[in-house]
Amino acid sequence: MLVMDNLNTHKLSAPCKAFPADEASRFADRFEVHHAPKHGNWLNMAETEIGVLSRQCLARRIPDRETLEREIAFQNTCLINN
């Protein structure tokens, strides 16, 4: 998943400038693009949450996906209850 704001320079065609067409197409096909709302600070809120999660939960190596999901769920519970 790729979250982008609505700046008109953000395009999935950018890899075409750096890679051959077939390889750039494979890169573009891997992304699921989500654009942030045009008005509001949704992207800033998401960046803040990711920063808090990184500092408080992810500042160490997580061995597998299940542990990661458990850590994130616990962190979200702590944020909601505080």
Summary of the structure (lengths in Angstrom):
residues: 82
radius of gyration: 16.8
end to end distance: 29.1
largest distance: 50.0
contacts: 152
relative contact order: 0.12
helix: 56%
strand: 7%
